[in-house]
């Protein structure tokens, strides 16, 4: 799957209009849908998002990790939108879940919402968050080359 994403972006990645995935053939391919690294073109707008938890504006927290992850990415989409970027512009994800049993659900949501090529990504298991009902937290970096006039 990673190779297909690389082939699909070769033209745009080489012309410097979008981030370029870095997956050297000399190391093991990624374990899932992510890139080992992302090269950001000069002059790109960068947006750094704080970690987002699976909580709605009404302070409600869904019970399952997939619904929480969907809220994390919806919150991130809103933040990126303020800067004129989208989830497709994400180049780096750091995600945290409270148990191995939550990895699959989080990854399913992540894989549905990120663009191609997939961003660099790290997933860590942590002992907990500020409130016990939180199961996942996601922080991202996004980049986009601004159109020149």
Order of alpha helices (4+ residues) and beta strands (2+ residues): alpha-beta-beta-beta-beta-alpha-beta-alpha-beta-beta
